[in-house]
Amino acid sequence: MFGMDYGTGDFKYGPITIGEVPEVIESRGYFIERSSIMSRIMGVDREVVVGKDLPLFLESREDVAERLVYPMKNGIVERNDVRAWQVIKELTNYALQSFTLDDPDFKGFYVVASLAVVAPRYMYEQLFDIFGELNAEKMLVRAATIIPQPLAVAIAHKTPTCVVVESGHGNTQVCPISMYPIRNAVVALNRGGSAANTLTSEILKDAGYGDLAKEEKLVRRVKEQIGLLPKRLEDSIDYARRNPEKVKTEIRIEGTRIKIDLGEESWTRFLIGEYAFNPGHEIFQSYFKRGMPRPGDVKIGDTYFYGMTDLSEAIIEAVEKCSVELQPHLYSRIILSGGNFNWNAPKGLEGIAVTSDEKIRYMLKEKGIENVQAIVAREPTYSVWRGCIVYGYAVPYDFKWKWERMEGWLNYA
Amino acid sequence: MRRRPTPEDIISTLLMEEGFYEVSRNTESTWLDNQIILSDGKLQIVVNILSEDSCNSKSIIHEALIETQKLQSKYDGVIIAVPRRYSKIVDESLLLKYGIGLIIYDMMGAEEVLPPKININRKEKIQNTQYSIEKSSITEIAILKSEIAKIMRMLEEMEARLDRLEKEQRILASKIIELERTNSSKDTEQELVKVTMSKLHSNSNDNLPSYLKDNPWLEILSKRV
């Protein structure tokens, strides 16, 4: 049994035997210059490098911009993006080869892959093709299935009826589930952790760290360390301005001489979290006016990704597409999953800074929804992978893949 | 002691000289003394023998003649044998008229006075009968032949069908074996997975991944068909 979570930011993978935590690598690939020194030193004869050794191949910033490919945007790989599909294939191969057994009795893994709920059918087809192609040299995949990420989250959290809000790097999917995803009720947002990164980058620029603001990975680390999620933004900013010493913080980037201190602008820490939940707040207008890209509405495949809809509105819209009888059950179990919900309430800032579940309860209550029970998925980064493992473990192997149901095993044996 | 020859012996000897052999003797006739049936292989003749005692009674003689004449329908030729001493009591012209042969005998020997008229009609009748029998036999044989041919055709067809069935049976048997092999390998595989998982459960229940413990989805998903 082998789980694979094709996230926009990270690719999580591993067999059932790995236990609780899968391997995680960034969902990206570097197209190396074959004549480069590193390529020759490392004896690499392939075109794309993925995984943990990837940073060793990075060259100048200009080259990185050109050669470093993030294959997914909003959880979707464009149909004709050849380089993106090359990276997906290399990531898949990397994951499977990492755990392939030399045992002659090994006949390939039962692979459960997970894609965004909004992933179009061609992504399923191309992924199944990739599994087949990888079997050409050695039998790596005996059978495969693909499930939507929110279903995997619900499975990992042992909840058959719920609303899963999966917010990753590039997008957020709100998906009601009652034994199976209610696909007609899915609401997708064109923003995720990357949107908060963008704002963090702007905040760093304003604080005088313009040179660092270009390094995406560094920006992400800064966001994770200084970002705060306010219960009510106005109250939190007011508190921060009145108590700057309580909000002020300094972070060091390990292995470098870099220190970051927002100083008097420390109140902006609350903006980072608020932007992920509600980019429509008027306070962000000044950033948009200064050139920060506004999360726009986009249509990818048959799905509209809303840019500015606040998270509670998206949940209400999704739930109200379901039967009235089901709605209370859905509100009574909202699972917030994905790296974009990793917000902590530091000691001394309780009530001012909140966790994601508290924020959602507050936002929904403001809109008149009572009896909401929201939980933040434990170790949300791994929820999808865990759901994949449970799914593969439970679904009978003679349950054949059916395109009309998008379920079952596609056999390669 | 040497046996004295009977009139039957004497008459039989005469006719055997002409190529006949004795078929049977009837010595228990009520109205005449004896009767001999002889044949040369083709013709069958009967000789009714009147003894000297019988010739004393006219009625016996008449009765013997009538009965002898009746035998014409049954045999190819009929002969009446009388003792030489009484040869004059028989009207030879009458016998000639009715085609009855006459033999006279005494203890010294026998003499054929009148040869019997061979009954050609009877022969023809027999031949006709034989012919009709042959004809009907030929028809029957033809019918039987065609029936046999039919049966042979049916047998050939049955044989061909049997061959086909045997061939199909062999194909089915090989398919069944193949399916059984596939099923058994599938079963083995599923069993292997179950064993692996049960080992995982039993060996280290505490180490079992938390997301697998008491997960209601296991039952829901296991019913996917």
Interface residues (C-beta under 8 A of the other chain):
Chain A: I16 G19 E20 A154 I155 A156 K158 P160 M179 R386 G387 I389 V390 Y391 Y393 A394 V395 P396 Y397 D398 F399 E407 G408
Chain B: K186 E189 Q190 V193 M197 L200 N207 P209 S210 Y211 L212 D214 N215 P216 W217 L218 E219 I220 L221 S222 R224 V225
